[in-house]
Amino acid sequence: MKLVTYSVEGRQRVGFLLDEQVCDLGKAASALGFDLSPGGDLASVATNEYRGLLNEIDEAARESMQDEWCTPLDEVQLHAPYRPRQNILIAGGNTPDEFTSQRMRNGRPMLRYHTKAPSAVADPGEAISWPRQLSTEVHAEPHVAVVIGATTSYVEPSNVMANVFGFTVATNVVAQDLKRKHGQWDKAVSLDTFMPWGPVLVTADEVDLSELSCRLWLNDRMAISGGAESGLLKTAEILSELSFGMVLHPGDVVLTGTAESVGHGEVPERWLQDRDVVQSGIEGVVQITNPVSTY
């Protein structure tokens, strides 16, 4: 199922995609005889508790779609799926490079886990924006965004993917000069608008990460392309490692890494500039486009 948060006629709703239509989830469920209230936002139903019911609604809607609860996709405004209530976690350094040997212990990569503030969330089409006085060395990376669907604590890699609700794409925007200034990552990745993500959240049963590529285009030029599972650690290993001693809750979002990065990953360095356009995507699944606006 492909879930979205959207606005039509000035009202924000939770919906799902059928062909080129956006269907109101609450109206569709009621019309089809299912007991489901989507609550205030997509996070309220994006849990494993509802995944089976959501699939039933999706299947029934395909057989009897009604105009009363569907709107053409080009007539709605799509938003980020939701603003996480708790955690946005990032697996930093999940890529083979010249520094890999410095981040190994007993043959296992040591990733740099850090957090991004939920206030950084931005909608599709919203400008990635910051004052040049604050930062002049900003770059963007495409990440697979994993949405946790069940409480996850001390779960081994072999079992942890059962606790995933779904996947989408996120653009992780980073101010490198702020990172150096403060000696840590959190503020550097948490400026307002530094996390465009979504808009389509795809349930885990429709995605095979091993077959997908995560890409970033900068002004129509492909700047990054790598397999969704091409990092030093696979998604299951990352989620399991995080869960040991740190409970992952439904609605938490984990960004699992990227193959390279715009800016410090290019020679010469190429930082984001005013009027650039950044597009991140998971091939065949979802993409998000945002302009850059500095002031």
N, C-alpha and C positions, 0 to 999 in steps of 0.2 A: 504494500500500500504506500502511496505517496501523499504525505500529509503536508499541509501548509497553514500558515497564518496569513489572512488576507483582509482587505477592506473593500467594501462595496457600499455605495450610498452613504458613506461617512461612518459606517459601523464596522468594527473589527470582528472577525469571525474565525473559527477553526474549520478547515475544510480538507478535502482530498481531491486529487486529480483523476479525472476520467477523460482520456483523449485530450481534447482542447477545452475541456470544461473544468471549472472549479465547483465542487459540490459542497454545500453547507453540511457539515458532519452532523450537527444536532438535528436539523430538519430531515436529513436523509434517514438517520436512525429512527426517528419518530414515525416517518412515513412508511418505513419498511418493517415496523413492529419490533424494533430492538430497544432495550432499556439502556440508554446511554445519554448522559448529559456531559458535554465537553468541558463544563466548568468555565473558569475565567480565561484560560489560555491553553495552548497546545501541550504544555508541560503536564497538565492535569490528566491527560489521556495517554501521553507518550511513556507508558510504563508496561512492563510485561504482563501485569494484571489484566490489561485491556487488549493485548495484542491479538488474541484469538477472536474476540468479539469484533475488533476492527476489521480483521480479514473477512469475517462473515458479512459485515456491512458492505465491504468493498465488492465481494462476490455477488451479493444480492443487488447492489446498485447497478452493476454492469448488465444485469438482466432486465432491469426495469427503471432506467434513469428517467427522472421527471424534471420538466422545465422549472417547476416550482422551487426546486432546491439546487438548481445548477445555473451558473453564469459563465459566459464565454471567458476564457483566460485573459484575452486582451482587454476585457472591460473591468478588471479588478487590479488592485494594487497589492503586490506581494510584500510581505515583511520578513524579517528574521523569524525563525520558528518560535522563539521565546527568549526572554532574558533569564538565564539560569538563576535559581534562587540561592544556590550555594557555590559550587565549585566549577571553574574552568581550569583544567590542568593541562600543561604542555610538556611533552617529552622532548626536551631540547637535546641537540647533538646526536639525534638518531640517524646519522649518515656516515658512511665511510669517507674519510678524508685524511689529510696528512697528519691530523691530530689524533687519529683513532688510537694509536699505540699509547698515547698519554692518558687515555680514558678506559684502559682495560685493567681488570683485576682478576687474577686466576682465569684468564681467557674469556671473561665476560665483560661486555661493554658497560661502562658506568654513565648512564644518561644524566642530564641535568634537569630534574623535574622542577617546575616552577608554576606559578599561578597567574592568571589574567583576571582582572576585575570584571564582573558582569556588566558594570557600567560602560565598558568598552564596546558593547554590542552595537552594530550598525545594520541598517536595512539594505536590501539590494537597491542600487542606484543612489544611495546616500553618499555624500562626499566623505572620503577619508581626509580629515582636516586637522591641522595643527598650526600654531604660530611659528614662523621661522626663528623667532627669538628663542624659542624653547629647544628646537632641534633642527639640524640641517642634514642629518645622516639617517634617513628613514628608509627601510626596505620592507618588502612584502614576501611572504612565503605561502604556498598553498598547503593545506593540511586536510587529511581526512578527519572529520569531527565525529567522534563516537559518542552516542547518547546512551547513558546507562539506564537500564530499565528495571533493575531490581537491586535491592540492598546487597552489596558485594563486600565481603570481609574474609580475608585469608582463603582465597579461592585459587586453586592451581590453574596453570595455563590450559590444561586439557579440558577444564570445565567452565572457564570464565566467560567464554563467548555466549553461553546460554543466558547470561545476565545482560546482554546488550539488546537494547530496543531497536536501534537503527543507526543510520549513517547519513551524513551530509558533508558539505565542503565548508571550510573556513579559510579566510585570508588572515593569516597572522601577521600583523603589522608591528614592526619593532623600530624603536629609536636607538640606534647603536651608540650614539654619543651620550645619551642619557644613561645607558647601561654602564658605560665606562665611568661616567661622572659619579654615579652612586654605588658602583661596585656590585650591583645586583640587577636582576631582570625585571622584577615585578612592575615598577613604574614604567620602565621602558616599553613594556608590551601592553600597558593598561590605559594609555591615554584615550580620551573619548574618541569614538569611531574607529578604534584600532582592532576591532574584531567584526568585520562583516561575515555573516555565515548564513547558510541555507541558500535559497528559501525553501527548497523541497527536502523534507525529512523522509527518507526511504526506510521502511521496516527491514530488519535484518534478514528476513526470509527471502528478500528479493535481491540481495547483494552477495556476490562472491568476490571478496577483496583481492584474492590471489590473481584475478583476471583483470583488475582495474588499474588505470593510470591516473595519477593526480598531476594536474598541470596548472601553470600560471602564464598568462599572456600579459605583456606590458606594451600598450599602444599597438595592439594587433600583432606583436612579435612574440612568439613562444619563447619565454625566458627560462622556464623550468618544466621538466617532464621526467617523471619517475614512477615506478610501480608503487601502488598503494602499500605493498608489503615488502618493499625493497630496502627498508632500513636495517640497522644493526640488530634491532629487536623487532619481532613481529607484534602485531596488535595484541594478541593473547598474552604474550610475555609482559608487555607494558602494563596492561590492565591488572594482571595478576600481581606484578611487583608493587604497583600502587596500592592494591588492596591489602597487602600485608602490613598491618598496623595502622591503616588509614581507610576507614570505611568509605566506600563509594555509594552514593545514594541515587535513587531514581531522579533523573533530570540533570545529574552532573554531566559535564561534557569534557571529553579528553581529546586533545589534539595530538596525534600520534607521530608527527614528524614529517620531514620533507627531504627530498633528495639533494637539494642545493638551495641557494637563496639569491634574490636580487639584491644588489648593493655590494656587500662585502664578499659575496660569492662570485662576483664578476671582476675581470681584469681588463681595463681599469675599473675601479669602483663606480657604480652607477646607482645613485640614490633617487628616490622618488621626487618628482618635481611637480610644481603647480601645473594643472591641466593634463597630467598623465591620466591614463585610464588603465585600471588593473582588473583583470578577470581571472578568477580561480575556478577550476572545474574538476570534477571526477568524470572521466570519459564515459559518456552514455548514461549518466545518472543525473547530474545536477551541475549548474554553473552559476556564478554570481559576479556581477560587474559593478565596479564603483569608480567614480572619478576621484582625482586628487585635487584638493584645494588648500593651498597654504596662504597665510596672511601675516 
